[in-house]
Amino acid sequence: FVILNHQSALDPFITGAFWDRHIAFLTKSTSFIHWLPRLLLRWAMALPTTRYQTDPQIITIMDTLFKRNTRIGIFPEGERCWDGKLQAFKLSVVKILMSSREAIYPLVIQNTFKFWPRWATFPRRAKIKITIAPPFCLVDNYFSIDEQRQFLEDYFRDILQETDQ
């Protein structure tokens, strides 16, 4: 898995441009309604998922992609932020990460919120920074889901603080 904070609609495209392997990002299905975003999202290997409900089909698709050596991109916050700050991670995402036993590659992306905030119509100038942290795995036998979520959130906050200096 590739996990990263979500500041802008362009995060998957920016990340894909700097990563050496294909990343298929989980994307809300409503993003595929209009033809232009649908075309761009399909080009970027986005996977449509339903929000706020269980989507068992996506687990099967993710297993198939793992077998093809494709990384799955997930935004643990579940949606773009409104203020540029890290949001709480979704428990459902942490459960997926724990149960998969796959390597997790954390990426911390900065300033895409300044580049194109969620509420803005057009992008602006901003210097974007991506920090790739060492990979790790979450172990489901020793720590609770809440402890794992807290670990992930703290991990991201620590990287954000280190790179802001």
LINNOR-V127429 format. One line per field, one symbol per residue. ss: DSSP state (H for helix, E for strand, L for the rest). phi: phi as a letter, one per 30 degrees, with the letter a starting at -180 (. if undefined). A space follows every 10 residues. Layout:
BEGIN
ss = ???
phi = ???
END
This chain:
BEGIN
ss = LEEELLLLLL HHHHHHHHLL LLEEEEEEHH HHLLHHHHHH HHHLLLEEEL LLLLLHHHHH HHHHHHHLLL EEEELLLLLL LLLLLLLLLL HHHHHHHHHH LLLEEEEEEE LHHHHLLLLL LLLLLLLLEE EELLLELLLL LLLLHHHHHH HHHHHHHHHH HHHHL
phi = .ccadccbdd eddddedccd bdbcddbddd dcddddeddd ddddidcdbd ciadbddddd ddedddddic dccbcddiad dcbicdcddd dddddddddd hcdccdbccb iddddadecd dbdbdaccbb cccddabccd dcbddddddd edddeddddd ddddd
END
